[in-house]
């Protein structure tokens, strides 16, 4: 069971991990954190999530907010001037996994937004995620991170093309084809089975399982259309969820 402080420490550990892939400062001994061999994507994420609270030791546990701010500034300073498509090796996602700098830069605020919500909910505080905050996260990280998280067993024999219309842009597409998935940020026109139109913050919270899809639809933040609108719920079923990408109902607030 995690405390609110543990969630803050987990977030600090994530920033440590992302900063370590672009800098030798505070590097992570990945062999001690990740499972051996080329384990599946979700297993690698879950393994680091499970160990993240202890990854920092005493460093950053007392004041994780300061640690996150310092590592975030370090990351931006080191990567300033680099092209968005600069390849970055990310052991957390695979032994030879490489994603773009733009994707990494989008993933870091996604951690802050979502885990900030976890902490706020546990402490009974308000936490608003605006559309201008959610859009760049979805645009940069979704094309990179959704496909590797595909639940291949559930996707075998499945053929569905999803058109994802995020209000205000971007407009990615996710195509599932017999155990594989391709996600394109700005997909060319084609025939889609299901069109999902969503407010940016709503899609972010549904994707990270912080908001049930039925509630998002009931509140008007998401709707499905196209030839087969009932397939909208299948997309989330087909994407596996690492440990802390799912809700954290057992958070314990401090006395």
C-alpha atoms as one frame of an Amber mdcrd trajectory, in Angstrom:
protein
   0.000   0.000   0.000   1.434   3.347  -1.048   1.225   6.547   0.968   0.903
   9.962  -0.647   4.604  10.437   0.056   5.368   7.210  -1.797   3.583   8.518
  -4.901   5.683  11.683  -4.721   8.817   9.583  -4.379   7.741   7.417  -7.315
   7.356  10.565  -9.424  10.813  11.731  -8.337  12.242   8.335  -9.343  10.628
   8.612 -12.762  12.237  12.018 -13.281  15.555  10.544 -12.140  15.167   7.782
 -14.737  14.314  10.122 -17.609  17.074  12.546 -16.694  19.606   9.712 -16.481
  19.058   8.734 -20.118  20.287  12.128 -21.321  22.868  12.820 -18.610  25.458
  10.966 -16.551  24.298  12.897 -13.484  22.453  10.585 -11.083  22.554   7.634
 -13.459  20.405   4.555 -12.805  21.852   1.041 -12.491  19.251  -0.460 -14.799
  20.385  -4.066 -14.270  19.376  -3.844 -10.607  15.942  -2.403 -11.380  14.671
  -4.153 -14.505  13.936  -7.852 -15.079  16.701  -9.801 -16.858  16.619 -10.287
 -20.597  14.328  -8.572 -23.051  11.140  -8.791 -20.975   7.878  -7.462 -22.417
   7.220  -3.739 -22.245   4.602  -3.870 -19.496   6.738  -6.174 -17.323   9.655
  -3.741 -17.510   7.461  -0.775 -16.602   5.812  -2.677 -13.739   9.210  -3.815
 -12.391  10.540  -0.272 -12.198   7.288   1.046 -10.763   7.429  -1.589  -8.023
  10.988  -0.608  -7.086  10.720   3.119  -7.674   9.836   4.061  -4.099  13.156
   2.603  -2.905  15.186   3.691  -5.936  16.227   7.017  -4.447  17.001   5.744
  -0.977  16.881   8.773   1.288  17.603  11.201  -1.552  14.467  12.954  -2.733
  12.078  11.145  -0.374  11.703  14.020   2.071  11.155  16.721  -0.569  10.189
  14.965  -3.832   8.700  18.169  -5.269  12.055  19.920  -5.130  13.752  16.868
  -6.630  11.263  16.732  -9.524  11.713  20.453 -10.226  15.512  20.186 -10.161
  15.632  17.132 -12.457  13.087  18.652 -14.795  15.212  21.779 -15.147  18.318
  19.628 -15.671  16.599  17.649 -18.427  15.510  20.813 -20.246  18.956  22.375
 -19.905  20.758  19.324 -21.280  18.362  18.810 -24.194  18.063  22.484 -25.170
  18.834  22.933 -28.838  18.510  19.240 -29.721  16.153  18.302 -32.549  12.791
  16.829 -31.472  13.479  13.661 -33.476  16.813  13.016 -31.737  16.840   9.292
 -30.806  17.101   8.515 -27.102  17.827   5.045 -25.706  15.372   4.166 -22.935
  16.261   0.922 -21.092  13.027   1.192 -19.128  11.099   0.271 -22.273  13.429
  -2.375 -23.701  17.068  -3.417 -23.927  17.474  -1.653 -27.266  14.421   0.595
 -27.123  14.896   3.983 -28.742  12.308   6.763 -28.842  12.502  10.385 -29.872
  13.433  13.216 -27.571  10.011  14.747 -28.281   8.321  11.606 -26.937  10.431
  11.609 -23.765   9.705  15.299 -23.253   5.987  14.554 -23.567   6.094  11.625
 -21.178   7.610  13.567 -18.276   4.699  16.013 -17.841   2.241  13.128 -18.264
   3.720  11.620 -15.101   3.386  14.933 -13.268  -0.195  15.526 -14.388  -1.478
  12.044 -13.608   0.382  11.427 -10.355  -0.356  14.975  -9.267  -4.002  14.007
  -9.601  -3.389  10.850  -7.532  -1.855  12.895  -4.728  -4.569  15.559  -4.871
  -7.337  12.975  -4.733  -5.688  11.219  -1.803  -5.284  14.509   0.067  -8.761
  15.777  -0.810  -7.412  18.722  -2.830  -8.480  20.083  -6.232  -6.339  19.280
  -9.266  -7.269  20.577 -12.705  -5.645  19.435 -15.954  -6.216  21.973 -18.713
  -6.489  21.180 -22.425  -3.302  23.081 -23.218  -1.448  20.853 -20.747  -2.932
  17.595 -22.009  -2.639  18.191 -25.770   1.180  18.171 -26.059   1.388  15.135
 -23.786  -1.027  13.181 -25.974   0.510  14.406 -29.203   4.077  13.526 -28.256
   3.687  10.409 -26.130   0.634   8.562 -27.442   2.116   7.601 -30.850   5.167
   6.169 -29.081   3.761   4.504 -25.981   0.399   2.983 -26.925   1.605   0.437
 -29.495   4.242  -1.246 -27.248   1.595  -1.623 -24.529  -0.693  -3.659 -26.798
  -2.049  -6.807 -25.136  -0.967  -9.107 -27.949  -2.983 -12.119 -26.784  -6.212
 -10.120 -26.774  -5.320  -8.534 -30.105  -4.806 -11.791 -32.014  -7.351 -12.080
 -34.780  -8.563  -8.516 -34.163  -8.712  -5.970 -36.982  -9.932  -2.496 -35.962
  -8.972   0.988 -37.135  -9.568   3.771 -34.586  -9.697   7.464 -35.501  -8.860
   9.544 -32.397 -10.032  13.133 -32.691  -8.600  15.202 -29.846 -10.396  18.533
 -29.633  -7.983  21.235 -30.726  -5.642  18.581 -32.186  -3.648  16.420 -32.707
  -5.496  13.610 -34.518  -3.755  10.254 -34.073  -4.976   6.941 -35.441  -4.530
   3.475 -33.928  -4.783   0.447 -36.204  -4.912  -3.030 -34.655  -4.175  -5.897
 -37.031  -3.912  -9.472 -35.746  -1.724  -8.938 -32.680   0.058  -5.787 -33.800
  -0.738  -2.095 -33.488   0.398   0.957 -35.415  -0.208   4.428 -33.993   0.266
   7.452 -36.244   0.208  11.025 -34.939  -1.335  12.650 -38.037  -2.710   9.753
 -40.021  -3.696  10.098 -43.686  -7.384   9.723 -44.594  -8.730   6.158 -44.652
 -11.831   4.200 -43.677 -12.070   3.855 -39.900 -14.215   1.441 -37.924 -14.621
   3.696 -34.907 -14.120   7.413 -34.351 -13.481   8.614 -30.812 -13.821  12.353
 -30.201 -12.553  13.527 -26.829 -11.494  16.552 -24.840  -7.707  16.402 -24.289
  -7.772  16.086 -20.494 -10.582  13.520 -20.653  -8.671  11.283 -23.050  -5.549
  11.561 -20.895  -7.413  10.461 -17.753  -9.306   7.684 -19.523  -6.054   6.409
 -21.064  -4.407   6.254 -17.634  -7.548   4.717 -16.118  -8.168   7.622 -13.759
 -11.640   8.189 -15.215 -14.011   5.385 -16.299 -14.987   5.657 -19.941 -18.698
   5.591 -19.070 -18.237   8.629 -16.826 -16.305  10.477 -19.538 -19.161   9.836
 -21.975 -21.849  10.783 -19.444 -20.088  14.097 -18.752 -19.790  14.913 -22.439
 -16.008  14.711 -22.538 -15.949  11.803 -24.978 -18.180  10.346 -27.677 -17.931
   7.542 -30.198 -19.030   7.492 -33.825 -18.212   5.947 -37.170 -19.365   2.667
 -38.655 -18.921   0.669 -35.446 -19.030   3.098 -32.488 -19.522   0.309 -29.940
 -15.876  -0.688 -30.483 -14.675   2.381 -28.561 -14.346   0.428 -25.318 -12.206
  -2.209 -27.059  -9.273   0.162 -27.461  -8.674   0.395 -23.733  -9.188  -3.357
 -23.349  -6.504  -3.988 -25.954  -3.893  -1.801 -24.247  -2.220  -3.437 -21.254
  -1.705  -1.389 -18.108   1.539  -1.295 -16.086   1.330  -1.138 -12.298   1.043
   2.567 -11.641  -0.662   3.465 -14.877  -3.755   2.051 -13.211  -5.572   3.889
 -10.417  -4.097   3.796  -6.934  -7.121   3.268  -4.698  -5.073   2.241  -1.662
  -3.315   5.569  -1.153  -2.984   6.387   2.507  -3.140  10.048   3.443  -0.834
  11.208   6.238  -2.490  11.516   9.684
